[in-house]
């Protein structure tokens, strides 16, 4: 753990009370859903379970940590936002608002005294204020929020759930890659029209460019 992460953990332990963490996986891909997760639990127990930034973990280590998090956490929940829902908010330039709404629904299911959130907003205090207004709860939004064990645990839950959903999709239609716009295999599938449209975020610029290139 980094020095800043250790300091944050010590601060949380000193403050007392139940602490929740919220994070998402799949905000950026052009294919598949976004998953937002919440975890409430003890800092030390979650760290021992392997909670850390999911992006720095292998799939196998995430799966192991996921199982341990489910075992030791006081509460775990997640919500899946399908591509058509994401499209609706993106077209209205309200993707951050969608995350606020999903996070608020999760807060209702997992009670805590304070919630730490990895902020998708460039202004974390704005995201925190919006979520606090909806929930009436104390919210702290951070960039690099995974240094909070509860947020790190939520990032693992969200990532594992999304990876499992993507794996199911691949088993149905074949290997389309990661689903990210930077993946050549994903772009090949999109260009060839082999991807079921309901799996694709039609509001993404990647899709618009491909349609323009094909004369669509």
N, C-alpha and C positions, 0 to 999 in steps of 0.2 A: 504494500500500500504506500502511496505517496505521502509526503509530510503533510500536505494540505488535507489529504483524506484522513490521516490519523487525527489531525486536529479537529476535523469535522465530527468524527466519531466520538472523540472525547467530549466535545461540546454537547452532542446529542445525549450522551450518557449522563452528563451533569444536569441537563435540563429536566430529565425525567418525563413521564407521560408516554402514551402510545404514539409511535411515529410511523407514518405511511410514506411510501415512495411511489411515484408514478412515472412511467416512461413508455415510449412507443417503439415499434419496429415496422419498417415498411412505408415510411412517409415518402421516400423518393422514387421507388420503382415505378415503371410504366405498366407493369403486369402484377396482378394480384392485390390482395387486401392490405390494409394497415391494421395492426393490432396494438391496442393500448392496454397496459396492465397496471395493476396496483398490488403492492405487497405491504402488509403491516406486520412488524415483528421486531424482535430484539436485535440490536446492532451486532453484538458479539456472536449470537447464534447464526445470523445470516452470513457473517463473514466466514465462520467455520464451515458453513454449508457451501462456500465457494462463490459468494456474491461479489462480483466485480464487473467492470465494463464488458458487456457481452461481445462487443466488437473485437476485443482482444483475446477472445477464447475460441478454441476449436469447436466444431459441432459436437464432438463427443464429450468434451469437458462441459459444454453448456447443458447437455442432456443430463449429465451426472449432477451438476449443480441444481438444475431444475427439480429433479427428484428430491434432493435434500431440502431445497427451499419449501417445497410443498409439505415436507415432513415437519419443519421447525417453525414456519411462519404462523402467526396468529390468524391471518386472513390473506387469501390470494384470489384475485379475480381478473378477468380480462374481457374486452369487447372487440369484436371484429368489424371493421368498416369496409364494406365491399366497394369495388371500383365505381359503381354507379352513384353511391353515396358521396364518395370523394369527389367525383366529377361535379356533382350538384353544388358543392361548397366551393370548389376551385373556380367554377364559372362565375361565382359571385365574389371571388377573391376573399373567401372566408375560411380557408383551410385551418388557420389557427383557431378560429371560432369553433370549428368541428372538434378539434382536440380539447378545447375547453369543455364543450358539452359532453364529450365522452368521458373525460376525467371526472366531471361532476357526477355522472351516473355511477362511476366506480366508487367515488367517495361515499355515496349513499350505501354501498354494499359492504364497505370495510371501514368501520369507525376507527378514528384516531384523533389525537389532540392536535397534531400538526402534520401537514403533508408537504413533502419535498418533491418538486417536479423538475425534470430536465426540460428546460424551456425551449420550445420551437420558435418563440418570438425573439427578435433581435433585442427587444426590451423586456427582460424577464419580469420586471416589476409590473408591467402592463398585463402580462399573462397571469401573474399571481393575483392581481387585483380582480381580474375578470372571473377567475375560478373561485376566489374567496367570496365575491358578490353572489355567485350562483349557489354556493354551498353553505355560506355562513361560517366556514372553517378558516383556521389560520393556514395560510399557504406560503411557502417559500419557493420561488422559481429560480433556477440556476442554470447557467451554461456549464457544461461539464458536470451535471448533477450526479453522474454515476459514482462520484467520490463519496456520496451518501450510501451506506450499505442497502437501505431500503429501495433506493432508486436503482442501484445496480441489480438488485434482485428482480425488480420489475422489468428491467431491460432484458434480463435473461428469460423471464417468463414470456414476454412479448415476442422475443426473437425465436424461441423454441416453438411457440404456437404457430407463428407465421411460417417458419421453415417446414413444419409438418404439413401445413395447408398447401404450400408450394410443392412439396413432395407428392402429395395426393394429385395435384393438378398435372404434374409431369407424368405420373403413372397413367393418366387418362389420355394425354395428347402428345407425349414425347418430351424429349429434353430441349426446352426452349432457353436454357441458360439460367441466369440469375434473375431475370426480369428487370434489370436496371438498364437505363438508356445507354450506358457506356459499354454494355455487353454485346459483342458482334453477333453472337448466336441469337440473342433476343431480337435484335434488329432484323436478322435474316428471317426469323419466324413471322415477325410483324409485316415485313415487306412481302413475304410470300402469301400472306392472308391465311395462314394455317392456325392462327390463334383465335379461339372463340371470342367474339367481341365483348361478351359480358365479363371476360377476365381482364380486359384492357382498359386503362384509364384514358378515355377518349379526349379528355381535356388537356392531356400532356402535349407539350410542344413537339415532342418526338413523333407523335401520331400525326399531328398536323403537317409536319415536314414530309413524312412518308407519303401522306395522301397527296400533297402538292407535287412530289417527285413522280408519283404514278399517274398524275393527271386526274386524281379522284376529287 
